Amino acid sequence: MHSITLIGLAAAFCTTAAFVPQVLRILRTGNVDGISLSMYSIFTLGVLLWLGYGIVLRDLPMILANLVTLILAAAVLGLTLRTRLRVRNRAVAA
Amino acid sequence: MHSITLIGLAAAFCTTAAFVPQVLRILRTGNVDGISLSMYSIFTLGVLLWLGYGIVLRDLPMILANLVTLILAAAVLGLTLRTRLRVRNRAVAA
């Protein structure tokens, strides 16, 4: 296997797997204070576009990497949104 | 311009520009509580690998997109690290 292919695979693995510790941290601490909802909204849209791009090009590695990233980024987006709404509802109820 | 190229450009723009609101939020609030240092360490490494991948392939769009993402992701990583160290030093000093 060419070294350039290895670099590409390592890059795809890192930029995909990187979101796992962020999801775990939110699940463990329930803390989403510093997280930007705008970032994850725009990023998730971008990954969705990369997924579409990969499907049109029938590029399986690109499809698989972006499918996993989409699930993880959407998880961070959903968890952050849910936590923020809960905090706000509690404040309103108090 | 082919629609597929437009999808690729839109995807690259979103997954690059997405980090700007995260950097601005940290600068505005100084709050990095929910942010995972492991995520940004692995993600920044991954973007660095994508940059190397683009250089080897002499792919200018890939080089430019990943260069900007690298700067932004490294900024979030650096700001988060700096803020965490400050908080810890204050706790030790107290």
N, CA and C atoms of all chains as a GROMACS GRO file, in nm:
protein
  564
    1MET      N    1   0.085  -0.119   0.000
    1MET     CA    2   0.000   0.000   0.000
    1MET      C    3   0.089   0.124   0.000
    2HIS      N    4   0.057   0.219  -0.093
    2HIS     CA    5   0.137   0.341  -0.101
    2HIS      C    6   0.132   0.417   0.032
    3SER      N    7   0.244   0.488   0.065
    3SER     CA    8   0.246   0.566   0.191
    3SER      C    9   0.142   0.676   0.187
    4ILE      N   10   0.118   0.732   0.068
    4ILE     CA   11   0.017   0.840   0.057
    4ILE      C   12  -0.121   0.787   0.094
    5THR      N   13  -0.149   0.662   0.060
    5THR     CA   14  -0.280   0.603   0.096
    5THR      C   15  -0.290   0.588   0.247
    6LEU      N   16  -0.178   0.551   0.307
    6LEU     CA   17  -0.174   0.538   0.454
    6LEU      C   18  -0.200   0.672   0.522
    7ILE      N   19  -0.140   0.779   0.465
    7ILE     CA   20  -0.161   0.914   0.521
    7ILE      C   21  -0.309   0.951   0.511
    8GLY      N   22  -0.369   0.920   0.396
    8GLY     CA   23  -0.511   0.951   0.376
    8GLY      C   24  -0.600   0.874   0.472
    9LEU      N   25  -0.569   0.746   0.491
    9LEU     CA   26  -0.648   0.663   0.583
    9LEU      C   27  -0.633   0.712   0.727
   10ALA      N   28  -0.509   0.747   0.765
   10ALA     CA   29  -0.484   0.798   0.901
   10ALA      C   30  -0.557   0.930   0.922
   11ALA      N   31  -0.554   1.016   0.820
   11ALA     CA   32  -0.621   1.147   0.829
   11ALA      C   33  -0.772   1.126   0.844
   12ALA      N   34  -0.828   1.038   0.762
   12ALA     CA   35  -0.974   1.011   0.767
   12ALA      C   36  -1.012   0.954   0.902
   13PHE      N   37  -0.928   0.861   0.953
   13PHE     CA   38  -0.956   0.801   1.084
   13PHE      C   39  -0.958   0.908   1.193
   14CYS      N   40  -0.853   0.996   1.195
   14CYS     CA   41  -0.843   1.098   1.300
   14CYS      C   42  -0.960   1.195   1.296
   15THR      N   43  -0.991   1.250   1.177
   15THR     CA   44  -1.095   1.354   1.169
   15THR      C   45  -1.235   1.294   1.185
   16THR      N   46  -1.244   1.160   1.186
   16THR     CA   47  -1.372   1.093   1.213
   16THR      C   48  -1.380   1.054   1.361
   17ALA      N   49  -1.277   0.981   1.407
   17ALA     CA   50  -1.278   0.930   1.546
   17ALA      C   51  -1.267   1.043   1.648
   18ALA      N   52  -1.217   1.160   1.607
   18ALA     CA   53  -1.196   1.270   1.702
   18ALA      C   54  -1.324   1.306   1.776
   19PHE      N   55  -1.439   1.285   1.714
   19PHE     CA   56  -1.565   1.330   1.776
   19PHE      C   57  -1.610   1.235   1.887
   20VAL      N   58  -1.555   1.114   1.892
   20VAL     CA   59  -1.597   1.018   1.996
   20VAL      C   60  -1.569   1.074   2.136
   21PRO      N   61  -1.446   1.121   2.168
   21PRO     CA   62  -1.423   1.176   2.302
   21PRO      C   63  -1.514   1.295   2.334
   22GLN      N   64  -1.555   1.373   2.234
   22GLN     CA   65  -1.645   1.486   2.263
   22GLN      C   66  -1.784   1.435   2.301
   23VAL      N   67  -1.832   1.333   2.232
   23VAL     CA   68  -1.963   1.276   2.266
   23VAL      C   69  -1.957   1.215   2.406
   24LEU      N   70  -1.849   1.140   2.435
   24LEU     CA   71  -1.834   1.074   2.566
   24LEU      C   72  -1.827   1.177   2.678
   25ARG      N   73  -1.756   1.289   2.654
   25ARG     CA   74  -1.741   1.393   2.757
   25ARG      C   75  -1.879   1.454   2.791
   26ILE      N   76  -1.961   1.477   2.689
   26ILE     CA   77  -2.094   1.534   2.713
   26ILE      C   78  -2.179   1.433   2.791
   27LEU      N   79  -2.173   1.306   2.750
   27LEU     CA   80  -2.252   1.203   2.820
   27LEU      C   81  -2.206   1.188   2.964
   28ARG      N   82  -2.074   1.204   2.987
   28ARG     CA   83  -2.017   1.184   3.122
   28ARG      C   84  -2.045   1.304   3.211
   29THR      N   85  -2.026   1.426   3.157
   29THR     CA   86  -2.034   1.546   3.242
   29THR      C   87  -2.168   1.619   3.229
   30GLY      N   88  -2.236   1.598   3.118
   30GLY     CA   89  -2.361   1.672   3.095
   30GLY      C   90  -2.335   1.819   3.071
   31ASN      N   91  -2.207   1.858   3.058
   31ASN     CA   92  -2.169   1.999   3.044
   31ASN      C   93  -2.145   2.033   2.896
   32VAL      N   94  -2.223   2.131   2.846
   32VAL     CA   95  -2.207   2.172   2.705
   32VAL      C   96  -2.180   2.322   2.696
   33ASP      N   97  -2.144   2.384   2.811
   33ASP     CA   98  -2.132   2.530   2.818
   33ASP      C   99  -2.051   2.590   2.704
   34GLY      N  100  -1.927   2.539   2.686
   34GLY     CA  101  -1.837   2.605   2.592
   34GLY      C  102  -1.861   2.570   2.447
   35ILE      N  103  -1.952   2.476   2.422
   35ILE     CA  104  -1.970   2.426   2.286
   35ILE      C  105  -2.056   2.520   2.203
   36SER      N  106  -2.012   2.550   2.080
   36SER     CA  107  -2.085   2.639   1.990
   36SER      C  108  -2.186   2.561   1.906
   37LEU      N  109  -2.314   2.593   1.926
   37LEU     CA  110  -2.420   2.529   1.845
   37LEU      C  111  -2.406   2.566   1.698
   38SER      N  112  -2.365   2.692   1.672
   38SER     CA  113  -2.348   2.736   1.532
   38SER      C  114  -2.242   2.649   1.464
   39MET      N  115  -2.132   2.622   1.538
   39MET     CA  116  -2.027   2.540   1.478
   39MET      C  117  -2.081   2.405   1.436
   40TYR      N  118  -2.150   2.337   1.531
   40TYR     CA  119  -2.193   2.201   1.498
   40TYR      C  120  -2.306   2.198   1.395
   41SER      N  121  -2.385   2.307   1.387
   41SER     CA  122  -2.489   2.313   1.283
   41SER      C  123  -2.423   2.324   1.146
   42ILE      N  124  -2.327   2.414   1.134
   42ILE     CA  125  -2.260   2.436   1.004
   42ILE      C  126  -2.174   2.314   0.969
   43PHE      N  127  -2.104   2.259   1.071
   43PHE     CA  128  -2.016   2.145   1.046
   43PHE      C  129  -2.098   2.024   1.001
   44THR      N  130  -2.210   1.998   1.069
   44THR     CA  131  -2.295   1.883   1.034
   44THR      C  132  -2.350   1.897   0.891
   45LEU      N  133  -2.389   2.020   0.855
   45LEU     CA  134  -2.433   2.046   0.717
   45LEU      C  135  -2.319   2.017   0.619
   46GLY      N  136  -2.199   2.061   0.654
   46GLY     CA  137  -2.083   2.038   0.566
   46GLY      C  138  -2.054   1.890   0.547
   47VAL      N  139  -2.063   1.814   0.655
   47VAL     CA  140  -2.037   1.669   0.646
   47VAL      C  141  -2.146   1.601   0.562
   48LEU      N  142  -2.268   1.650   0.575
   48LEU     CA  143  -2.379   1.598   0.493
   48LEU      C  144  -2.349   1.622   0.345
   49LEU      N  145  -2.296   1.739   0.314
   49LEU     CA  146  -2.260   1.772   0.176
   49LEU      C  147  -2.145   1.683   0.127
   50TRP      N  148  -2.046   1.657   0.215
   50TRP     CA  149  -1.934   1.568   0.178
   50TRP      C  150  -1.989   1.427   0.151
   51LEU      N  151  -2.088   1.387   0.229
   51LEU     CA  152  -2.149   1.254   0.211
   51LEU      C  153  -2.217   1.248   0.073
   52GLY      N  154  -2.290   1.353   0.040
   52GLY     CA  155  -2.355   1.360  -0.092
   52GLY      C  156  -2.251   1.358  -0.203
   53TYR      N  157  -2.142   1.432  -0.180
   53TYR     CA  158  -2.032   1.439  -0.278
   53TYR      C  159  -1.975   1.299  -0.302
   54GLY      N  160  -1.952   1.226  -0.191
   54GLY     CA  161  -1.898   1.090  -0.201
   54GLY      C  162  -1.993   0.996  -0.272
   55ILE      N  163  -2.125   1.011  -0.247
   55ILE     CA  164  -2.225   0.924  -0.310
   55ILE      C  165  -2.227   0.948  -0.462
   56VAL      N  166  -2.224   1.076  -0.500
   56VAL     CA  167  -2.226   1.109  -0.644
   56VAL      C  168  -2.100   1.051  -0.712
   57LEU      N  169  -1.985   1.060  -0.642
   57LEU     CA  170  -1.859   1.009  -0.700
   57LEU      C  171  -1.846   0.858  -0.680
   58ARG      N  172  -1.942   0.798  -0.607
   58ARG     CA  173  -1.937   0.653  -0.573
   58ARG      C  174  -1.802   0.618  -0.507
   59ASP      N  175  -1.758   0.707  -0.413
   59ASP     CA  176  -1.629   0.688  -0.346
   59ASP      C  177  -1.655   0.628  -0.208
   60LEU      N  178  -1.639   0.497  -0.195
   60LEU     CA  179  -1.681   0.427  -0.072
   60LEU      C  180  -1.609   0.478   0.054
   61PRO      N  181  -1.474   0.492   0.055
   61PRO     CA  182  -1.408   0.544   0.175
   61PRO      C  183  -1.464   0.680   0.218
   62MET      N  184  -1.490   0.769   0.121
   62MET     CA  185  -1.542   0.902   0.152
   62MET      C  186  -1.684   0.890   0.211
   63ILE      N  187  -1.763   0.796   0.156
   63ILE     CA  188  -1.900   0.774   0.204
   63ILE      C  189  -1.896   0.722   0.348
   64LEU      N  190  -1.814   0.621   0.373
   64LEU     CA  191  -1.809   0.560   0.507
   64LEU      C  192  -1.757   0.659   0.612
   65ALA      N  193  -1.646   0.729   0.580
   65ALA     CA  194  -1.587   0.824   0.676
   65ALA      C  195  -1.688   0.934   0.710
   66ASN      N  196  -1.754   0.988   0.609
   66ASN     CA  197  -1.846   1.099   0.635
   66ASN      C  198  -1.977   1.053   0.698
   67LEU      N  199  -2.015   0.927   0.676
   67LEU     CA  200  -2.134   0.873   0.742
   67LEU      C  201  -2.110   0.865   0.893
   68VAL      N  202  -1.993   0.814   0.931
   68VAL     CA  203  -1.959   0.803   1.074
   68VAL      C  204  -1.946   0.943   1.136
   69THR      N  205  -1.878   1.033   1.065
   69THR     CA  206  -1.861   1.170   1.116
   69THR      C  207  -1.996   1.238   1.130
   70LEU      N  208  -2.086   1.214   1.035
   70LEU     CA  209  -2.220   1.274   1.039
   70LEU      C  210  -2.294   1.229   1.164
   71ILE      N  211  -2.288   1.100   1.193
   71ILE     CA  212  -2.358   1.045   1.311
   71ILE      C  213  -2.301   1.108   1.439
   72LEU      N  214  -2.168   1.116   1.448
   72LEU     CA  215  -2.104   1.170   1.569
   72LEU      C  216  -2.129   1.321   1.583
   73ALA      N  217  -2.113   1.395   1.474
   73ALA     CA  218  -2.134   1.541   1.481
   73ALA      C  219  -2.281   1.572   1.512
   74ALA      N  220  -2.372   1.495   1.454
   74ALA     CA  221  -2.515   1.515   1.481
   74ALA      C  222  -2.546   1.479   1.626
   75ALA      N  223  -2.473   1.382   1.681
   75ALA     CA  224  -2.492   1.344   1.823
   75ALA      C  225  -2.451   1.461   1.913
   76VAL      N  226  -2.336   1.523   1.884
   76VAL     CA  227  -2.292   1.638   1.965
   76VAL      C  228  -2.393   1.752   1.951
   77LEU      N  229  -2.438   1.777   1.829
   77LEU     CA  230  -2.537   1.883   1.804
   77LEU      C  231  -2.666   1.855   1.881
   78GLY      N  232  -2.716   1.733   1.873
   78GLY     CA  233  -2.841   1.695   1.942
   78GLY      C  234  -2.828   1.703   2.093
   79LEU      N  235  -2.718   1.649   2.147
   79LEU     CA  236  -2.696   1.651   2.292
   79LEU      C  237  -2.682   1.794   2.344
   80THR      N  238  -2.612   1.877   2.267
   80THR     CA  239  -2.592   2.017   2.310
   80THR      C  240  -2.726   2.091   2.309
   81LEU      N  241  -2.803   2.071   2.203
   81LEU     CA  242  -2.935   2.136   2.191
   81LEU      C  243  -3.026   2.092   2.305
   82ARG      N  244  -3.032   1.959   2.329
   82ARG     CA  245  -3.119   1.904   2.434
   82ARG      C  246  -3.081   1.961   2.571
   83THR      N  247  -2.950   1.965   2.599
   83THR     CA  248  -2.904   2.014   2.730
   83THR      C  249  -2.938   2.161   2.748
   84ARG      N  250  -2.914   2.239   2.642
   84ARG     CA  251  -2.943   2.384   2.649
   84ARG      C  252  -3.093   2.407   2.673
   85LEU      N  253  -3.179   2.331   2.606
   85LEU     CA  254  -3.326   2.349   2.621
   85LEU      C  255  -3.368   2.313   2.763
   86ARG      N  256  -3.309   2.205   2.817
   86ARG     CA  257  -3.342   2.162   2.955
   86ARG      C  258  -3.308   2.273   3.054
   87VAL      N  259  -3.184   2.327   3.038
   87VAL     CA  260  -3.136   2.432   3.130
   87VAL      C  261  -3.230   2.552   3.123
   88ARG      N  262  -3.271   2.586   2.999
   88ARG     CA  263  -3.357   2.705   2.983
   88ARG      C  264  -3.495   2.679   3.043
   89ASN      N  265  -3.549   2.557   3.021
   89ASN     CA  266  -3.683   2.526   3.075
   89ASN      C  267  -3.682   2.530   3.227
   90ARG      N  268  -3.570   2.480   3.285
   90ARG     CA  269  -3.560   2.482   3.432
   90ARG      C  270  -3.559   2.627   3.481
   91ALA      N  271  -3.486   2.712   3.406
   91ALA     CA  272  -3.476   2.854   3.447
   91ALA      C  273  -3.615   2.920   3.440
   92VAL      N  274  -3.690   2.888   3.336
   92VAL     CA  275  -3.825   2.944   3.318
   92VAL      C  276  -3.916   2.895   3.429
   93ALA      N  277  -3.904   2.765   3.463
   93ALA     CA  278  -3.992   2.705   3.565
   93ALA      C  279  -3.961   2.761   3.704
   94ALA      N  280  -3.836   2.798   3.727
   94ALA     CA  281  -3.796   2.844   3.863
   94ALA      C  282  -3.858   2.980   3.895
   95MET      N  283  -1.977   2.545  -1.434
   95MET     CA  284  -1.919   2.462  -1.329
   95MET      C  285  -2.018   2.348  -1.295
   96HIS      N  286  -1.965   2.223  -1.288
   96HIS     CA  287  -2.050   2.109  -1.258
   96HIS      C  288  -2.114   2.125  -1.118
   97SER      N  289  -2.238   2.074  -1.103
   97SER     CA  290  -2.304   2.084  -0.971
   97SER      C  291  -2.225   2.008  -0.866
   98ILE      N  292  -2.160   1.897  -0.906
   98ILE     CA  293  -2.083   1.819  -0.810
   98ILE      C  294  -1.968   1.904  -0.752
   99THR      N  295  -1.908   1.988  -0.839
   99THR     CA  296  -1.798   2.075  -0.791
   99THR      C  297  -1.853   2.175  -0.692
  100LEU      N  298  -1.973   2.225  -0.719
  100LEU     CA  299  -2.037   2.320  -0.626
  100LEU      C  300  -2.062   2.254  -0.490
  101ILE      N  301  -2.109   2.127  -0.494
  101ILE     CA  302  -2.133   2.054  -0.368
  101ILE      C  303  -2.002   2.041  -0.290
  102GLY      N  304  -1.895   2.007  -0.362
  102GLY     CA  305  -1.764   1.991  -0.297
  102GLY      C  306  -1.715   2.122  -0.236
  103LEU      N  307  -1.732   2.231  -0.312
  103LEU     CA  308  -1.688   2.363  -0.262
  103LEU      C  309  -1.770   2.404  -0.139
  104ALA      N  310  -1.902   2.380  -0.144
  104ALA     CA  311  -1.991   2.414  -0.032
  104ALA      C  312  -1.954   2.331   0.090
  105ALA      N  313  -1.926   2.201   0.068
  105ALA     CA  314  -1.888   2.112   0.178
  105ALA      C  315  -1.757   2.161   0.242
  106ALA      N  316  -1.659   2.192   0.156
  106ALA     CA  317  -1.528   2.237   0.207
  106ALA      C  318  -1.544   2.368   0.285
  107PHE      N  319  -1.628   2.458   0.231
  107PHE     CA  320  -1.650   2.587   0.300
  107PHE      C  321  -1.711   2.563   0.438
  108CYS      N  322  -1.817   2.480   0.445
  108CYS     CA  323  -1.887   2.456   0.572
  108CYS      C  324  -1.795   2.392   0.676
  109THR      N  325  -1.723   2.285   0.637
  109THR     CA  326  -1.643   2.213   0.736
  109THR      C  327  -1.516   2.292   0.774
  110THR      N  328  -1.489   2.400   0.701
  110THR     CA  329  -1.378   2.489   0.737
  110THR      C  330  -1.429   2.606   0.820
  111ALA      N  331  -1.529   2.675   0.766
  111ALA     CA  332  -1.580   2.797   0.832
  111ALA      C  333  -1.650   2.764   0.965
  112ALA      N  334  -1.693   2.639   0.981
  112ALA     CA  335  -1.770   2.602   1.102
  112ALA      C  336  -1.693   2.635   1.230
  113PHE      N  337  -1.560   2.632   1.224
  113PHE     CA  338  -1.482   2.650   1.347
  113PHE      C  339  -1.475   2.797   1.388
  114VAL      N  340  -1.509   2.889   1.299
  114VAL     CA  341  -1.502   3.033   1.334
  114VAL      C  342  -1.595   3.065   1.451
  115PRO      N  343  -1.725   3.025   1.446
  115PRO     CA  344  -1.812   3.055   1.562
  115PRO      C  345  -1.761   2.994   1.692
  116GLN      N  346  -1.694   2.878   1.686
  116GLN     CA  347  -1.642   2.817   1.810
  116GLN      C  348  -1.527   2.902   1.867
  117VAL      N  349  -1.439   2.950   1.780
  117VAL     CA  350  -1.328   3.036   1.827
  117VAL      C  351  -1.386   3.165   1.886
  118LEU      N  352  -1.483   3.225   1.817
  118LEU     CA  353  -1.543   3.352   1.863
  118LEU      C  354  -1.614   3.333   1.997
  119ARG      N  355  -1.681   3.216   2.015
  119ARG     CA  356  -1.754   3.191   2.141
  119ARG      C  357  -1.656   3.184   2.258
  120ILE      N  358  -1.542   3.117   2.236
  120ILE     CA  359  -1.442   3.106   2.344
  120ILE      C  360  -1.386   3.243   2.376
  121LEU      N  361  -1.354   3.321   2.271
  121LEU     CA  362  -1.298   3.456   2.294
  121LEU      C  363  -1.400   3.545   2.366
  122ARG      N  364  -1.530   3.526   2.333
  122ARG     CA  365  -1.635   3.611   2.392
  122ARG      C  366  -1.666   3.570   2.536
  123THR      N  367  -1.677   3.438   2.560
  123THR     CA  368  -1.724   3.393   2.692
  123THR      C  369  -1.611   3.345   2.783
  124GLY      N  370  -1.499   3.308   2.723
  124GLY     CA  371  -1.388   3.253   2.803
  124GLY      C  372  -1.422   3.118   2.861
  125ASN      N  373  -1.537   3.059   2.818
  125ASN     CA  374  -1.585   2.932   2.874
  125ASN      C  375  -1.548   2.816   2.781
  126VAL      N  376  -1.470   2.720   2.836
  126VAL     CA  377  -1.431   2.604   2.755
  126VAL      C  378  -1.473   2.475   2.824
  127ASP      N  379  -1.564   2.486   2.924
  127ASP     CA  380  -1.598   2.372   3.007
  127ASP      C  381  -1.632   2.246   2.928
  128GLY      N  382  -1.725   2.256   2.834
  128GLY     CA  383  -1.777   2.136   2.767
  128GLY      C  384  -1.687   2.084   2.656
  129ILE      N  385  -1.581   2.158   2.625
  129ILE     CA  386  -1.499   2.124   2.508
  129ILE      C  387  -1.400   2.013   2.542
  130SER      N  388  -1.390   1.911   2.454
  130SER     CA  389  -1.301   1.798   2.476
  130SER      C  390  -1.163   1.827   2.416
  131LEU      N  391  -1.062   1.830   2.503
  131LEU     CA  392  -0.924   1.852   2.456
  131LEU      C  393  -0.879   1.734   2.369
  132SER      N  394  -0.922   1.612   2.406
  132SER     CA  395  -0.883   1.494   2.326
  132SER      C  396  -0.936   1.510   2.184
  133MET      N  397  -1.062   1.558   2.172
  133MET     CA  398  -1.120   1.573   2.038
  133MET      C  399  -1.033   1.666   1.953
  134TYR      N  400  -1.003   1.785   2.009
  134TYR     CA  401  -0.929   1.882   1.927
  134TYR      C  402  -0.784   1.841   1.904
  135SER      N  403  -0.728   1.761   1.994
  135SER     CA  404  -0.591   1.712   1.970
  135SER      C  405  -0.591   1.615   1.852
  136ILE      N  406  -0.685   1.519   1.855
  136ILE     CA  407  -0.692   1.418   1.748
  136ILE      C  408  -0.735   1.483   1.616
  137PHE      N  409  -0.832   1.575   1.626
  137PHE     CA  410  -0.883   1.640   1.504
  137PHE      C  411  -0.775   1.725   1.438
  138THR      N  412  -0.700   1.800   1.520
  138THR     CA  413  -0.593   1.885   1.465
  138THR      C  414  -0.485   1.799   1.398
  139LEU      N  415  -0.453   1.685   1.460
  139LEU     CA  416  -0.357   1.591   1.399
  139LEU      C  417  -0.412   1.542   1.264
  140GLY      N  418  -0.541   1.508   1.262
  140GLY     CA  419  -0.603   1.460   1.139
  140GLY      C  420  -0.600   1.563   1.028
  141VAL      N  421  -0.626   1.688   1.061
  141VAL     CA  422  -0.625   1.796   0.962
  141VAL      C  423  -0.482   1.818   0.910
  142LEU      N  424  -0.387   1.803   1.000
  142LEU     CA  425  -0.245   1.814   0.961
  142LEU      C  426  -0.211   1.704   0.859
  143LEU      N  427  -0.263   1.584   0.882
  143LEU     CA  428  -0.239   1.473   0.789
  143LEU      C  429  -0.307   1.500   0.654
  144TRP      N  430  -0.430   1.555   0.660
  144TRP     CA  431  -0.500   1.590   0.534
  144TRP      C  432  -0.420   1.697   0.458
  145LEU      N  433  -0.359   1.789   0.531
  145LEU     CA  434  -0.277   1.894   0.467
  145LEU      C  435  -0.158   1.829   0.397
  146GLY      N  436  -0.093   1.735   0.466
  146GLY     CA  437   0.020   1.662   0.406
  146GLY      C  438  -0.025   1.584   0.283
  147TYR      N  439  -0.141   1.523   0.295
  147TYR     CA  440  -0.200   1.445   0.184
  147TYR      C  441  -0.221   1.534   0.062
  148GLY      N  442  -0.275   1.654   0.087
  148GLY     CA  443  -0.301   1.750  -0.023
  148GLY      C  444  -0.173   1.799  -0.086
  149ILE      N  445  -0.067   1.820  -0.002
  149ILE     CA  446   0.062   1.869  -0.054
  149ILE      C  447   0.124   1.763  -0.145
  150VAL      N  448   0.120   1.636  -0.099
  150VAL     CA  449   0.178   1.528  -0.179
  150VAL      C  450   0.104   1.516  -0.313
  151LEU      N  451  -0.030   1.531  -0.308
  151LEU     CA  452  -0.110   1.522  -0.431
  151LEU      C  453  -0.109   1.653  -0.509
  152ARG      N  454  -0.047   1.758  -0.454
  152ARG     CA  455  -0.044   1.892  -0.516
  152ARG      C  456  -0.188   1.939  -0.549
  153ASP      N  457  -0.279   1.916  -0.450
  153ASP     CA  458  -0.420   1.950  -0.469
  153ASP      C  459  -0.447   2.082  -0.397
  154LEU      N  460  -0.448   2.192  -0.471
  154LEU     CA  461  -0.454   2.326  -0.409
  154LEU      C  462  -0.579   2.347  -0.323
  155PRO      N  463  -0.701   2.314  -0.371
  155PRO     CA  464  -0.819   2.334  -0.286
  155PRO      C  465  -0.807   2.259  -0.153
  156MET      N  466  -0.756   2.134  -0.159
  156MET     CA  467  -0.742   2.054  -0.037
  156MET      C  468  -0.639   2.119   0.057
  157ILE      N  469  -0.532   2.173  -0.003
  157ILE     CA  470  -0.427   2.239   0.078
  157ILE      C  471  -0.484   2.363   0.146
  158LEU      N  472  -0.554   2.446   0.070
  158LEU     CA  473  -0.606   2.572   0.125
  158LEU      C  474  -0.712   2.544   0.232
  159ALA      N  475  -0.807   2.454   0.204
  159ALA     CA  476  -0.914   2.425   0.300
  159ALA      C  477  -0.856   2.372   0.430
  160ASN      N  478  -0.762   2.278   0.420
  160ASN     CA  479  -0.706   2.218   0.541
  160ASN      C  480  -0.610   2.311   0.615
  161LEU      N  481  -0.550   2.404   0.543
  161LEU     CA  482  -0.463   2.503   0.608
  161LEU      C  483  -0.548   2.593   0.698
  162VAL      N  484  -0.662   2.640   0.646
  162VAL     CA  485  -0.752   2.726   0.725
  162VAL      C  486  -0.810   2.648   0.843
  163THR      N  487  -0.853   2.524   0.816
  163THR     CA  488  -0.911   2.441   0.924
  163THR      C  489  -0.807   2.415   1.032
  164LEU      N  490  -0.681   2.392   0.989
  164LEU     CA  491  -0.572   2.366   1.084
  164LEU      C  492  -0.554   2.486   1.177
  165ILE      N  493  -0.552   2.605   1.120
  165ILE     CA  494  -0.533   2.728   1.200
  165ILE      C  495  -0.649   2.742   1.301
  166LEU      N  496  -0.772   2.721   1.255
  166LEU     CA  497  -0.889   2.738   1.342
  166LEU      C  498  -0.895   2.630   1.450
  167ALA      N  499  -0.872   2.504   1.411
  167ALA     CA  500  -0.878   2.394   1.508
  167ALA      C  501  -0.766   2.409   1.611
  168ALA      N  502  -0.647   2.450   1.565
  168ALA     CA  503  -0.535   2.471   1.657
  168ALA      C  504  -0.565   2.588   1.751
  169ALA      N  505  -0.639   2.688   1.702
  169ALA     CA  506  -0.676   2.802   1.787
  169ALA      C  507  -0.770   2.755   1.899
  170VAL      N  508  -0.868   2.671   1.864
  170VAL     CA  509  -0.960   2.619   1.968
  170VAL      C  510  -0.881   2.534   2.067
  171LEU      N  511  -0.790   2.450   2.016
  171LEU     CA  512  -0.708   2.365   2.102
  171LEU      C  513  -0.623   2.450   2.196
  172GLY      N  514  -0.557   2.551   2.142
  172GLY     CA  515  -0.469   2.638   2.222
  172GLY      C  516  -0.547   2.718   2.325
  173LEU      N  517  -0.659   2.776   2.285
  173LEU     CA  518  -0.742   2.856   2.377
  173LEU      C  519  -0.798   2.770   2.489
  174THR      N  520  -0.839   2.648   2.454
  174THR     CA  521  -0.894   2.557   2.556
  174THR      C  522  -0.786   2.517   2.656
  175LEU      N  523  -0.669   2.484   2.604
  175LEU     CA  524  -0.556   2.444   2.689
  175LEU      C  525  -0.517   2.559   2.782
  176ARG      N  526  -0.504   2.678   2.725
  176ARG     CA  527  -0.463   2.796   2.803
  176ARG      C  528  -0.565   2.826   2.914
  177THR      N  529  -0.692   2.819   2.880
  177THR     CA  530  -0.796   2.850   2.980
  177THR      C  531  -0.797   2.746   3.092
  178ARG      N  532  -0.783   2.616   3.054
  178ARG     CA  533  -0.781   2.509   3.156
  178ARG      C  534  -0.662   2.527   3.250
  179LEU      N  535  -0.544   2.561   3.195
  179LEU     CA  536  -0.424   2.577   3.279
  179LEU      C  537  -0.442   2.695   3.375
  180ARG      N  538  -0.502   2.803   3.325
  180ARG     CA  539  -0.525   2.922   3.410
  180ARG      C  540  -0.617   2.886   3.526
  181VAL      N  541  -0.726   2.815   3.494
  181VAL     CA  542  -0.824   2.777   3.598
  181VAL      C  543  -0.755   2.691   3.702
  182ARG      N  544  -0.670   2.597   3.655
  182ARG     CA  545  -0.604   2.505   3.748
  182ARG      C  546  -0.503   2.581   3.835
  183ASN      N  547  -0.428   2.674   3.772
  183ASN     CA  548  -0.327   2.749   3.850
  183ASN      C  549  -0.394   2.834   3.957
  184ARG      N  550  -0.511   2.892   3.920
  184ARG     CA  551  -0.584   2.973   4.019
  184ARG      C  552  -0.628   2.885   4.136
  185ALA      N  553  -0.672   2.761   4.103
  185ALA     CA  554  -0.720   2.670   4.208
  185ALA      C  555  -0.603   2.633   4.301
  186VAL      N  556  -0.486   2.610   4.241
  186VAL     CA  557  -0.367   2.574   4.320
  186VAL      C  558  -0.325   2.691   4.409
  187ALA      N  559  -0.332   2.811   4.352
  187ALA     CA  560  -0.287   2.931   4.427
  187ALA      C  561  -0.382   2.963   4.542
  188ALA      N  562  -0.508   2.928   4.527
  188ALA     CA  563  -0.610   2.964   4.630
  188ALA      C  564  -0.589   2.882   4.757
   0.00000   0.00000   0.00000
